[in-house]
């Protein structure tokens, strides 16, 4: 669900080449057909480290939309090939173990850069900074990041519309958090 809007945006840049790699090759072909002048597709088995390494070589950036527990199958070959990576997933302990090696190669492995928590936090900070510039004080803030549907579309028990893996949303709800009220 996240890939088509992303590739539509990326395809708008001049001199861009995008390869959609997936084990669901028919879906990858359909996505690549949206912009045939700058996109192609390929079958990729991320469990095959040599295949992944061959697939990422020569690219500037890999955007990984695979399930979070599989990211290491992409991150390690990207590190070896010297390719930057972006994911919309939370940073795992295994990802953190790569941090020194990523920095030593001058690469960027950017995680958590999707809607949750990226866009909502950036939007919040924009509003906070604008309020502070006008002499205002923030006394309360609540974020219900994600797919907030109109009432007639809230047709499931959670009243929430997922643009990503619902299982990951449930798992994330079990993460630790910090709650602050009145200072």
C-alpha positions, -999 to 999 in steps of 0.1 A, spaced: 0 0 0 29 24 6 49 17 -25 27 31 -53 25 66 -38 62 66 -30 73 56 -65 49 81 -81 66 108 -61 101 96 -68 94 92 -105 87 129 -107 124 137 -102 146 140 -133 172 113 -140 157 89 -115 158 52 -120 137 29 -97 137 -8 -94 109 -24 -76 122 -57 -61 99 -82 -46 92 -119 -42 57 -110 -56 70 -103 -91 36 -96 -107 28 -69 -81 63 -54 -87 57 -54 -125 23 -37 -120 39 -10 -99 68 -5 -123 44 -2 -152 31 31 -136 63 48 -149 79 26 -175 104 53 -186 122 53 -153 111 21 -135 117 -16 -138 110 -46 -116 127 -78 -105 122 -109 -85 141 -108 -52 144 -134 -25 157 -115 4 167 -147 21 194 -151 -6 222 -127 6 242 -130 -26 211 -121 -47 203 -92 -24 239 -79 -26 238 -82 -64 205 -64 -65 216 -34 -44 250 -28 -59 251 4 -80 221 21 -63 223 52 -41 194 42 -19 174 12 -9 139 18 6 129 -12 25 91 -18 30 95 -54 41 84 -67 75 106 -53 103 119 -87 114 134 -92 78 152 -59 75 186 -74 85 185 -95 53 186 -62 34 207 -40 57 237 -63 58 241 -65 20 235 -27 17 263 -21 43 286 -44 23 278 -27 -10 279 8 5 243 17 -2 221 40 19 189 27 34 156 41 45 128 22 62 96 31 79 102 6 107 113 11 142 150 6 150 157 -29 163 186 -39 186 201 -58 156 199 -26 135 217 -7 163 246 -31 162 253 -19 126 255 17 136 293 21 140 299 2 107 273 23 89 289 55 102 325 43 94 314 39 57 298 73 57 263 58 50 229 67 63 205 40 75 174 60 83 147 43 102 113 54 116 109 79 88 73 71 78 41 85 92 46 70 126 65 86 141 81 108 115 55 130 99 34 135 130 64 145 151 77 169 124 43 184 120 39 187 158 73 204 162 64 229 134 33 239 153 51 240 186 79 263 172 53 286 155 34 289 188 66 296 207 76 323 182 42 340 189 48 338 227 24 310 232 29 282 257 20 246 249 0 231 278 -12 199 262 -5 176 233 -20 143 222 -11 124 190 -32 98 174 -9 92 145 -19 71 116 -50 65 96 -78 85 113 -109 78 91 -140 98 89 -168 83 111 -185 65 83 -151 48 74 -143 37 109 -158 3 102 -136 -20 123 -135 -25 161 -104 -3 165 -119 26 144 -85 29 127 -75 26 91 -41 10 86 -19 20 57 6 -6 69 7 -40 86 -20 -41 113 0 -67 132 29 -42 135 4 -16 149 -8 -40 176 28 -50 184 39 -13 186 10 -6 210 29 -29 235 61 -8 233 72 12 263 63 49 262 68 81 282 38 100 294 41 134 308 13 156 321 15 189 338 53 189 336 
